[in-house]
């Protein structure tokens, strides 16, 4: 039995099952302080019986270098109380010293979407894909040649600086670190700060729809132009706004102006797995950890 956690800033999704394709039971708990949240997660897994491995896709930033003494930690997150929290090793001990696979939540989702595409005949196992989540924050995961991308750390696509939309030049942005980076301009709190409602509550013809689509399209263009991914999968709460993914795709084509050699092979789509990308990816991390143990 594998165990998995999609660890988000507002909730932890917990799951057990014999494989990533078969989740038998899942449970959701609120993300509170680390001690309370991790203890509740460990207790739920214990109630499900022994597990052979654990996979964690976590909000970040996180430490992914296996040689680091802080591997498996949430590091410099702005979420109160969570900076410097040992997540992976702590839970491994609580579950009986099981092997743990640990990555960002968006890299986990990217792995799951990449696998789903290959299983559905939409690409080879070595292909490339990016996953963008647009919600309370903006994060991005990359899979190149079938493997998640880790450089000196993990990608922070939400903190690139897009060009300002001409109808949005006076908004300072809400990112506490960068102001008007992508997250500061296009995440859920940025939408709320400007217009007082979520993007899905704005009328379809409201200027905010085009502004947010433009910023996300710029991020997609950066991914196509810099790492030549075949697909950008857009998930998260803001991305569930009706019509947004189509608006982003159309705007990205306009930004490219027919230049990129990938042409129509560059695609922008909604998640094949719907809202299950993250937890399925965490199950994949558990499966890999078990195989490598």
C-alpha positions as CSV (number, residue, x, y, z in Angstrom):
1,X,0.0,0.0,0.0
2,X,1.3,3.4,-1.0
3,X,0.7,6.6,0.8
4,X,0.6,10.1,-0.7
5,X,0.2,13.7,0.3
6,X,-0.6,16.7,-1.8
7,X,0.5,19.4,0.7
8,X,-1.0,22.7,-0.1
9,X,-1.1,26.0,1.7
10,X,-4.7,25.7,2.7
11,X,-5.2,21.9,2.8
12,X,-3.5,18.6,2.8
13,X,-5.0,15.9,0.6
14,X,-4.0,12.4,1.9
15,X,-4.5,9.2,0.0
16,X,-3.6,5.5,0.1
17,X,-3.8,2.8,-2.5
18,X,-1.9,0.0,-4.2
19,X,-0.8,2.1,-7.2
20,X,-1.2,5.6,-8.7
21,X,-4.0,4.3,-10.8
22,X,-5.9,2.9,-7.8
23,X,-6.5,5.3,-4.9
24,X,-8.6,3.4,-2.5
25,X,-9.1,6.0,0.2
26,X,-8.5,9.7,0.5
27,X,-8.9,12.3,3.2
28,X,-8.5,16.1,3.4
29,X,-7.3,18.1,6.4
30,X,-6.8,21.8,6.8
31,X,-3.3,23.1,6.8
32,X,-2.8,24.5,10.2
33,X,0.5,24.8,12.2
34,X,3.1,22.2,11.3
35,X,2.9,20.2,14.5
36,X,-0.8,19.8,14.4
37,X,-1.1,19.2,10.6
38,X,1.7,16.6,10.4
39,X,0.4,14.8,13.5
40,X,-3.1,14.6,12.0
41,X,-1.7,13.3,8.7
42,X,0.4,10.7,10.5
43,X,-2.6,9.5,12.6
44,X,-4.8,9.2,9.5
45,X,-2.2,7.1,7.7
46,X,-1.8,4.9,10.8
47,X,-5.5,4.3,10.8
48,X,-5.3,2.9,7.2
49,X,-2.8,0.2,8.1
50,X,0.9,-0.2,7.2
51,X,2.3,1.5,4.1
52,X,5.4,0.6,2.1
53,X,6.3,4.1,0.8
54,X,5.2,7.7,1.0
55,X,5.1,10.4,-1.7
56,X,4.8,14.1,-0.9
57,X,4.2,16.9,-3.4
58,X,4.5,20.0,-1.2
59,X,4.0,23.8,-1.4
60,X,7.3,25.6,-1.2
61,X,9.9,26.6,-1.5
62,X,11.3,23.3,-0.5
63,X,14.8,21.7,-0.3
64,X,15.2,19.0,-3.0
65,X,18.9,18.3,-2.8
66,X,19.2,14.8,-1.3
67,X,22.7,15.6,0.0
68,X,21.4,18.5,2.1
69,X,20.7,18.0,5.8
70,X,17.5,20.0,5.1
71,X,16.3,17.7,2.3
72,X,12.5,17.3,2.6
73,X,12.1,20.6,4.4
74,X,9.8,23.5,3.6
75,X,12.3,26.3,3.6
76,X,11.6,30.1,3.1
77,X,7.8,30.0,2.6
78,X,5.9,33.1,3.6
79,X,3.2,30.8,5.2
80,X,3.3,31.6,8.9
81,X,5.0,29.0,11.0
82,X,6.1,26.7,8.2
83,X,9.6,28.1,7.3
84,X,12.2,25.5,8.2
85,X,9.8,22.6,8.7
86,X,11.0,19.0,8.3
87,X,8.1,17.4,6.4
88,X,9.6,14.3,4.6
89,X,11.9,12.8,7.2
90,X,9.5,13.5,10.1
91,X,6.6,11.7,8.4
92,X,8.9,8.9,7.2
93,X,9.8,8.2,10.9
94,X,6.1,8.5,11.9
95,X,5.1,5.8,9.4
96,X,7.9,3.3,10.3
97,X,10.9,4.6,8.4
98,X,9.4,4.1,5.0
99,X,11.1,5.4,1.9
100,X,9.9,8.8,0.8
101,X,9.6,10.5,-2.5
102,X,9.6,14.3,-2.2
103,X,9.1,17.1,-4.7
104,X,7.1,20.3,-5.2
105,X,3.4,20.0,-5.6
106,X,3.6,21.3,-9.2
107,X,6.4,18.9,-10.2
108,X,4.2,16.1,-8.9
109,X,1.3,17.3,-10.9
110,X,3.5,17.7,-14.0
111,X,4.6,14.1,-13.6
112,X,1.1,12.9,-13.3
113,X,-0.1,14.8,-16.4
114,X,3.0,13.7,-18.4
115,X,2.2,10.1,-17.6
116,X,-1.5,10.5,-18.4
117,X,-0.6,12.0,-21.8
118,X,1.6,9.0,-22.6
119,X,-1.0,6.5,-21.4
120,X,-3.6,8.2,-23.6
121,X,-1.4,8.0,-26.7
122,X,-0.7,11.7,-26.6
123,X,3.1,11.6,-26.3
124,X,6.2,9.5,-25.7
125,X,7.5,8.8,-22.2
126,X,10.5,11.0,-22.9
127,X,8.5,14.1,-24.0
128,X,8.2,17.4,-22.3
129,X,5.5,19.2,-20.4
130,X,5.0,22.1,-18.0
131,X,2.3,22.4,-15.4
132,X,1.2,25.8,-14.2
133,X,-1.1,26.2,-11.2
134,X,-2.9,29.5,-10.9
135,X,-4.6,29.8,-7.5
136,X,-3.7,31.5,-4.3
137,X,-0.2,31.6,-5.7
138,X,1.4,30.6,-9.0
139,X,3.8,27.7,-9.3
140,X,5.2,25.8,-12.2
141,X,6.6,22.3,-12.6
142,X,8.6,21.0,-15.6
143,X,9.1,17.5,-17.0
144,X,11.8,17.2,-19.6
145,X,12.8,13.8,-21.1
146,X,10.4,12.2,-18.7
147,X,12.0,13.6,-15.6
148,X,11.1,16.5,-13.3
149,X,13.5,19.5,-13.6
150,X,15.7,20.3,-10.6
151,X,18.5,22.8,-10.9
152,X,20.2,24.2,-7.9
153,X,16.6,24.3,-6.5
154,X,13.2,24.0,-8.2
155,X,11.7,26.3,-10.8
156,X,9.8,29.3,-9.5
157,X,7.9,30.2,-12.6
158,X,5.4,32.3,-10.6
159,X,8.1,34.8,-9.9
160,X,9.1,35.8,-13.4
161,X,8.4,39.4,-14.4
162,X,5.9,39.7,-17.3
163,X,5.4,42.9,-19.4
164,X,2.7,45.0,-17.9
165,X,-0.7,44.9,-19.7
166,X,-1.4,48.5,-21.0
167,X,-4.7,48.6,-19.0
168,X,-3.0,47.4,-15.8
169,X,-0.1,49.8,-15.3
170,X,-1.2,51.3,-12.0
171,X,-1.5,48.1,-10.0
172,X,1.5,47.6,-7.8
173,X,1.1,43.8,-7.4
174,X,0.7,41.8,-4.2
175,X,3.8,39.6,-4.1
176,X,5.5,40.4,-0.7
177,X,8.9,39.8,-2.3
178,X,8.6,41.1,-5.9
179,X,5.4,43.2,-6.1
180,X,4.5,42.8,-9.8
181,X,5.9,39.4,-10.7
182,X,3.5,36.9,-12.4
183,X,2.1,35.8,-9.0
184,X,1.8,39.3,-7.8
185,X,-0.2,40.2,-10.9
186,X,-2.3,37.2,-11.8
187,X,-2.8,34.9,-8.8
188,X,-6.1,34.9,-6.9
189,X,-5.2,37.5,-4.3
190,X,-4.1,39.9,-7.1
191,X,-7.5,39.5,-8.8
192,X,-9.3,40.1,-5.5
193,X,-7.1,43.2,-4.7
194,X,-8.1,44.9,-8.0
195,X,-11.7,43.9,-8.5
196,X,-13.0,42.6,-5.1
197,X,-14.2,39.3,-6.5
198,X,-12.6,36.1,-7.9
199,X,-11.9,35.9,-11.7
200,X,-14.8,33.5,-12.2
201,X,-17.2,36.0,-10.7
202,X,-16.2,38.7,-13.2
203,X,-18.3,39.0,-16.3
204,X,-16.9,37.2,-19.4
205,X,-16.3,40.6,-21.1
206,X,-14.8,42.3,-18.1
207,X,-11.3,43.8,-18.9
208,X,-9.8,41.7,-16.0
209,X,-10.4,38.5,-18.0
210,X,-8.1,39.7,-20.8
211,X,-5.5,41.1,-18.4
212,X,-5.1,37.9,-16.5
213,X,-5.1,35.8,-19.7
214,X,-2.4,38.0,-21.1
215,X,-0.1,37.5,-18.1
216,X,-0.6,33.7,-18.0
217,X,-0.1,33.6,-21.8
218,X,3.3,35.4,-21.4
219,X,4.4,32.7,-18.9
220,X,3.4,30.0,-21.4
221,X,5.3,31.8,-24.2
222,X,8.4,31.9,-21.9
223,X,8.1,28.2,-21.4
224,X,7.7,27.5,-25.1
225,X,10.5,29.8,-26.1
226,X,13.0,28.9,-23.4
227,X,12.7,25.2,-22.8
228,X,10.6,24.2,-25.8
229,X,8.0,22.2,-23.9
230,X,5.3,20.6,-26.0
231,X,2.4,21.3,-23.6
232,X,1.6,23.7,-20.8
233,X,-1.1,22.3,-18.6
234,X,-2.9,25.0,-16.6
235,X,-4.5,24.0,-13.3
236,X,-5.5,25.6,-10.0
237,X,-8.6,27.5,-8.8
238,X,-8.2,30.6,-11.0
239,X,-7.7,28.4,-14.1
240,X,-11.1,26.9,-13.6
241,X,-12.7,30.2,-14.7
242,X,-14.8,29.3,-17.7
243,X,-13.1,30.1,-21.0
244,X,-9.8,31.2,-19.4
245,X,-7.6,28.4,-20.8
246,X,-8.9,29.1,-24.3
247,X,-8.2,32.8,-23.9
248,X,-4.7,32.1,-22.7
249,X,-4.1,29.8,-25.7
250,X,-5.3,32.4,-28.2
251,X,-3.2,35.1,-26.6
252,X,-0.1,32.9,-26.5
253,X,-0.5,32.3,-30.3
254,X,-0.8,36.1,-30.8
255,X,2.3,36.7,-28.7
256,X,4.3,34.1,-30.7
257,X,3.3,35.7,-34.1
258,X,4.2,32.5,-35.9
259,X,7.8,32.5,-34.9
260,X,8.5,29.4,-32.7
261,X,9.5,26.3,-34.7
262,X,7.3,24.1,-32.7
263,X,4.2,25.8,-34.2
264,X,0.9,24.0,-33.5
265,X,2.7,21.3,-31.5
266,X,2.9,23.8,-28.6
267,X,-0.4,23.3,-26.8
268,X,-2.0,24.9,-23.8
269,X,-4.7,22.7,-22.2
270,X,-6.6,22.0,-19.0
271,X,-5.4,19.1,-16.8
272,X,-6.3,15.7,-18.2
273,X,-6.7,14.4,-14.6
274,X,-8.8,17.4,-13.5
275,X,-8.2,18.1,-9.8
276,X,-6.5,14.8,-9.3
277,X,-3.1,15.7,-10.9
278,X,-1.4,16.6,-7.6
279,X,-2.4,13.6,-5.5
280,X,-1.8,11.2,-8.4
281,X,1.7,12.7,-8.8
282,X,2.3,12.2,-5.1
283,X,1.4,8.5,-5.6
284,X,3.9,8.3,-8.4
285,X,6.6,9.7,-6.1
286,X,5.7,7.0,-3.6
287,X,5.9,4.3,-6.2
288,X,9.3,5.5,-7.4
289,X,10.6,5.7,-3.8
290,X,9.4,2.1,-3.2
291,X,11.1,0.9,-6.4
292,X,14.4,2.7,-5.5
293,X,14.5,1.5,-1.9
